[in-house]
Amino acid sequence: MVFAGFPIILVVLALGGAVLFRQELALAIIQDRLRAAGVEQAQLRVDRVTSRTVALSQFKWGDALLFDRLTVGFTLRDLLQGRVARVALAGARGDLTQTEAWATLLRSGDDSAGLNVDLRELPTVTVSGARLRLDSSLGTMDVAAEATLRPGTDGELALELKASMEGASGQLDVSLEGTVRSAASGEATATAQLNVTSPGLSMKGTSVKSLTAALPMRLKAGPNSAEIVFTKDARLALEGFAGTGSASPLDFSTGLSGRVGLGWPESGLAVEHALTMRPAPVTVPGKPAVRVALGEIAAKGKLSAERAYGGAVTIDSGSLTRGDQAVAVDGVAVGLTMAPDFAASVARVTIDAMRDVSAAPVPGSYSLAATARPDGEGIAFQSDIGGLGTAKLASVNGRHDFAGRVGHAALSVPDILIGPDGLRLEERLSALGGIRKLAGTVGGAARLDWRGGRLDGRATLRLAGIGGEADTGAVEGIGGTIAFDGLFPPKTAPDQILRIRRLAAGAILTDATVRFALLPTGNLRIDRADAALADGRIVLVAPSIDLVAQKARATVTLENVDLEQILGLAAPGDFHATGRVHGSIPLRFDGTSVAIDGGALAARGGGMLRLHSEKAKQALQSGGERVTQMLQALENFSYERLSVEIDKSPSGEATVMLRTLGHNPAVLNGRRFQININLETNLDRILDAVLQWYRLSGRALRDIVNP
């Protein structure tokens, strides 16, 4: 209360100078009393002393403030009662960037006075034309301010303040209106309305297009404590907020209520808070946009004078939506314990339940428990993800060094059961191709490393007994370990191996082995995929599969495959054969179709062909003698050479031409002749099944590589 009581001392002493008509004497008395009140280095000039006013000019308060004019008005009755009627401060100028300046302004010469002041005894104080420079967290700001303190007859003190701050960071306008009432106990109570607006602010890579805060509050203060209570009408809104590295601004608004308690014992300042926020949903622009909706947020905590802090933030519920994916959470709690010894501090985060609430949700509820604590010049953190009863799905351990902006995180995922009794993924994967009865186990580990703004990592993925059904077939027994030697973008070392026990995709493949590599470009290279087929082997090589464009070229090679079984797949019916074939079939995929460019198979050595088809005889009975002889020959045809030519355009049907040279002993005295047959086959159905599996696997890999 030094500043409030100072004008009274000033005027009483200055009046003595006025009575003596000695301005010099008044000046000396004023300076002496200022020093006694704890105001050091005050400089001033007495311009005029009358029976009703004292006018001072060039009133300099320490190194901080300079008032062009200070005028004090009074009556004789005021002086007899030890008070003045009014104080006017005009043209304040100063630089409030120095610690010494703040110390000068806040210094008090009577610490025991408390707040036991009769507000009716205070003068009306006006501040006009204040032009100050303030060094704040927003940078250097030029401040223009007007203020009025006006006591009422009922013991209340009315306060009005308007300030406009402008600098390189932007503009901030502040207004404060309120009333203060004091009590004989030394306590003071107040009601106030604080409004803060800004047409735009920017600071250290963070910017706000507009800011609005409307904070009605009640205050209570005593000699050693104070309390601020925010009513439910308090609101804070940010429009166009963008942080460092943020490409798209967002809007944020929240209601606010609760209290903040302050205490200043001899050991220092203590703070206690219990605040509640009710934020509006926030949309983060993007492709697709992310919508965050949170329920009521409660923040409680206490900071002791010894700088120990304990607090917690709880969120009763919330949801996060991105495109057609959505996650809901319940029971979010963030706790912070900060000790005077910072190394003993710890932060905790728990989430009781996380649920997939998408249009095609993955059933199940999951939980999170995480801690973080100081570690030297950085912070160490650990978290566990649980779900499916008491099973631990994953754990994360890591550390971040603030000075070097370097850190790491290690992820460990134990083998997790997939299926009805474990992690259920059928509902989500059904969108990829109608996968059913998905089962097996999956696990792995990963390590992320970051330095500055660069992020890198590596990982391993374990698969065992993975199987399932789709509309076009089934797969059983996928197993192996995939090693990623980079994650941003994902890439693997060469010669990764997966094994598949059985695959049905138009044909039955068993004991398959796939050797592949995921390239930094996002493309997949299959060095060799081979499997047992028709008592032989089938081999596939795909130099490049574009996972984004869904385009690929591959070559299928048949090695020593049983001709009888191959013809049974491609041309089932009355056509039977013996022998072994080999050859290659070049394939082109574009995601919607498959083409064959000059596929060719050939028999190794001779064999037999037998066609017993009444349908063929009826269809060709009018073909003449040569056609009849051909049909007779094919009933027991011993071939020396046999080849199959296969072609298919992207939009057309497959054509299969069988060419064979041989004889039938019962036809034309066993004379050798050439037979060319355009086969009616099921190859289009087989290729369609292959295409569906290509789409399914390609889409799954694309989602992993480009989530």
Secondary structure, DSSP 8 states (H G I E B T S, - for coil): -HHHHHHHHHHHHHHHHHHTT-HHHHHHHHHHHHHHTT-TTEEEEEEEE-SSEEEEEEEEETTTEEEEEEEEE--HHHHHTT--SEEEEEEEEEEET-HHHHHHHH--S-TT-TT---GGGS-EEEEEEEEEEEEETTEEEEEEEEEEEEE-TTSEEEEEEEEEEEETTEEEEEEEEEEEEE-TTS-EEEEEEEEEEEEEEEETTEEESEEEEEEEEEEEE-SSEEEEEEEEEEEEEEEEEB-TT-SS-EEEEEEEEEEEEEE--TT--EEEEEEEEEE--EEE-SSS-EEEEE--EEEEEEE-TTS-EEEEEEEEEEEEEETTEEEEEEEEEEEEEE-SSGGG-EEEEEEEEEEE-SSS----EEEEEEEEEEETTEEEEEEEEEETTTEEEEEEEEEEETTTTEEEEEEEEEEEEESTTSB--HHHHHHHH--EEEEEEEEEEEEEEEETTEEEEEEEEEEEEEEEEETTEEEEEEEEEEEEEEETTEEE-S-EEEEEEEEESSSEEEEEEEEEEE-TTSEEEEEEEEEEETTEEEEEEEEEEETTTTEEEEEEEEEEEEHHHHHHHHS-SSEEE-SEEEEEEEEEE-SS-EEEEEEEEEEES-EEEEE--HHHHHHHTTS-HHHHHHHHHHTTEEEEEEEEEEEE-SSS--EEEEEEEEE-TTSGGG--EEEEEEE--SHHHHHHHHHHHHHHHHHHHHHHH--
